[in-house]
Amino acid sequence: MTHLEEELQKLKVEMTEMADLVTSQIQKSLTALVEEDIDLASEVIFNEKRVNAYELSIDKECENILALLNPFATDMRFVFATLKINSNFERIGDSAEGIAQYLIMAGKCFDKELLKSCRFAEMADTVNSMLSSISKAYANGDTKLARTIFNQDTILDEINKNATDVIATYLKGKSANIHQALYLLTIIRKLERVGDHTTNIAEEIIFHMEAKILKHVKKLKKLEQ
């Protein structure tokens, strides 16, 4: 194994570790919200520093490989893709921390009926499934699995699109819960953005493996609709 191959393998391992950590962060933040677990939410906030440390380390590794080892073709695509994937996972990590913070700010459990009306459980399950799939797709270079992300993301878009009307209707009868309802709307928006970032990661995996550029797939689909 050449020095370049060793460094690329090291980079892939570290990126996979970060992906697993961020996936866990989202899972824990959503579990904390549903189960009203403040301690678990606090753990997510505490672990955000680990996500940030991974991002800085991976960025540095990518820069060193590009500057010192002169990768080309597939190897160069892998490094550039990993740089962008790293950034997207860091933003997903930010969303996990944000969800945990909103749970703590809410100060009480979210209305179960409102969660049901907003299809929150379905959204949470979809996000967790997408992140689990995309982590495996990156680790295994699986473009078929990466492509499953696009259809799943449409579920998040639909739930997010309907959330404003659902919450507005809810507040007509329970205006005293306005802060909690707005926190939930913000959390739903964050989860929709997690879907966007996961879609970006899928595009980068396909770019690396197939040299196909699929940027703005989501925007193009919306225009076609």
C-alpha positions in Angstrom: 0.0 0.0 0.0 1.4 3.4 -1.0 1.5 6.4 1.3 -1.3 8.0 -0.6 -3.5 4.9 -0.2 -2.7 4.8 3.5 -3.8 8.4 3.9 -6.9 7.9 1.8 -7.9 4.9 3.9 -7.2 6.9 7.1 -9.4 9.7 5.8 -12.2 7.3 4.9 -12.1 5.7 8.4 -12.3 9.1 10.1 -15.1 10.3 7.9 -17.1 7.1 8.6 -16.5 7.6 12.4 -17.9 11.2 12.1 -20.9 10.0 10.1 -21.7 7.4 12.7 -21.3 10.0 15.5 -23.6 12.5 13.7 -26.2 9.8 13.0 -26.1 8.9 16.7 -26.5 12.6 17.6 -29.7 13.0 15.5 -31.1 9.7 16.9 -30.5 10.8 20.5 -31.9 14.3 20.0 -35.1 12.8 18.5 -35.4 10.2 21.2 -34.8 12.9 23.9 -37.7 14.9 22.4 -40.2 12.1 22.2 -39.3 10.6 25.6 -38.8 14.0 27.3 -35.2 13.0 28.3 -33.4 16.2 29.3 -30.3 14.3 30.3 -30.0 12.7 26.9 -30.5 16.2 25.3 -27.7 17.5 27.4 -25.5 14.7 26.2 -26.2 15.6 22.6 -25.2 19.2 23.3 -22.0 18.1 25.1 -21.0 15.8 22.2 -21.3 18.6 19.7 -17.6 19.5 20.4 -16.6 16.0 19.2 -18.4 16.6 15.9 -16.6 20.0 15.5 -13.3 18.3 16.3 -13.9 15.7 13.6 -14.7 18.4 11.0 -11.5 20.3 11.7 -9.4 17.1 11.6 -10.9 15.9 8.3 -10.6 19.3 6.7 -6.9 19.3 7.6 -6.3 15.8 6.3 -8.0 16.6 3.0 -5.9 19.7 2.6 -2.7 17.8 3.4 -3.5 15.1 0.9 -4.3 17.6 -1.9 -1.2 19.7 -1.2 1.4 17.0 -0.5 0.4 13.8 -2.2 -1.1 15.0 -5.6 -4.0 12.6 -6.0 -5.7 12.4 -9.4 -8.8 11.0 -11.1 -10.8 8.8 -8.7 -8.6 9.7 -5.7 -8.9 13.4 -6.2 -12.7 13.1 -6.6 -12.8 11.1 -3.3 -10.9 13.8 -1.4 -13.1 16.6 -2.8 -16.3 14.7 -2.2 -15.1 13.9 1.4 -14.5 17.7 2.0 -18.1 18.5 1.0 -19.5 15.5 2.8 -17.6 16.5 6.0 -19.2 20.0 5.8 -22.7 18.6 5.4 -22.3 16.2 8.3 -21.1 19.0 10.5 -24.3 21.0 9.7 -26.4 17.9 10.5 -24.6 17.8 13.8 -25.5 21.4 14.4 -29.1 20.5 13.8 -29.0 17.7 16.4 -27.6 20.2 18.9 -30.3 22.7 18.0 -33.1 20.2 18.5 -31.7 19.3 21.9 -31.5 22.9 22.9 -35.1 23.5 21.9 -36.2 20.6 24.0 -34.5 22.1 27.0 -35.9 25.6 26.2 -39.5 24.2 25.9 -39.3 23.3 29.6 -42.1 20.7 29.3 -43.1 17.8 27.1 -44.4 18.5 23.6 -48.1 17.9 23.0 -48.5 14.3 21.8 -51.5 15.1 19.7 -49.6 17.9 18.0 -46.7 15.6 17.3 -49.1 13.1 15.8 -50.8 15.7 13.7 -47.5 17.0 12.3 -46.4 13.4 11.5 -43.4 13.9 13.7 -42.7 10.2 14.3 -42.8 9.5 10.5 -40.4 12.4 10.0 -38.0 11.2 12.7 -38.0 7.6 11.3 -37.3 8.9 7.8 -34.4 11.0 9.0 -32.9 8.2 11.0 -33.3 5.8 8.0 -31.7 8.3 5.6 -28.7 8.9 7.9 -28.2 5.2 8.5 -28.3 4.5 4.8 -26.0 7.4 3.8 -23.4 6.4 6.3 -23.3 2.9 4.9 -23.3 4.2 1.3 -20.2 6.3 2.0 -18.4 3.5 3.9 -19.1 1.0 1.1 -19.1 3.2 -2.0 -22.7 2.1 -2.6 -24.3 4.4 -5.2 -27.5 2.3 -5.3 -28.1 2.9 -1.6 -27.1 6.6 -2.0 -29.9 7.0 -4.6 -32.6 5.8 -2.2 -32.1 9.0 -0.3 -33.7 11.2 -3.0 -37.2 9.6 -2.7 -37.0 9.6 1.1 -36.3 13.3 1.1 -39.6 14.0 -0.6 -41.3 12.7 2.5 -39.6 15.2 4.6 -40.5 18.0 2.2 -44.1 17.1 2.3 -44.3 16.9 6.1 -42.4 20.2 6.4 -44.7 21.9 3.8 -47.8 20.9 5.8 -46.4 21.7 9.2 -47.2 25.4 9.2 -50.9 24.9 8.5 -51.2 22.1 11.0 -49.6 24.2 13.8 -51.6 27.3 12.9 -54.8 25.3 13.2 -53.6 23.8 16.5 -52.9 27.3 17.9 -56.4 28.5 17.2 -57.6 26.3 20.1 -54.5 26.2 22.3 -52.8 29.7 22.0 -51.2 29.2 25.4 -48.9 26.7 23.8 -47.5 29.1 21.3 -43.9 28.9 22.3 -43.9 25.1 22.3 -45.6 25.0 18.9 -43.1 27.4 17.4 -40.3 25.4 18.8 -41.7 22.3 17.2 -42.1 24.1 13.9 -38.4 25.1 14.0 -37.4 21.6 14.8 -39.4 20.3 11.8 -37.6 22.9 9.6 -34.3 21.7 11.0 -35.1 18.1 10.1 -36.1 19.1 6.6 -32.6 20.7 6.3 -31.1 17.5 7.6 -32.8 15.9 4.6 -31.2 18.5 2.3 -27.8 17.9 3.7 -28.2 14.1 3.4 -29.2 14.6 -0.2 -26.0 16.6 -0.8 -24.0 13.8 0.7 -25.7 11.3 -1.7 -24.8 13.5 -4.6 -21.2 13.6 -3.6 -21.0 9.8 -3.2 -22.3 9.4 -6.7 -19.9 12.0 -8.0 -17.0 10.2 -6.4 -17.9 6.7 -7.6 -19.3 7.5 -11.0 -17.9 10.9 -11.9 -21.5 12.1 -12.4 -22.5 15.5 -11.2 -26.0 15.5 -9.7 -26.0 18.9 -8.0 -29.3 20.6 -7.5 -31.3 17.4 -8.1 -33.8 18.5 -5.6 -34.2 22.0 -7.1 -34.7 20.5 -10.6 -37.4 18.1 -9.3 -39.3 21.0 -7.8 -39.1 22.9 -11.0 -40.5 19.9 -12.9 -43.4 19.7 -10.5 
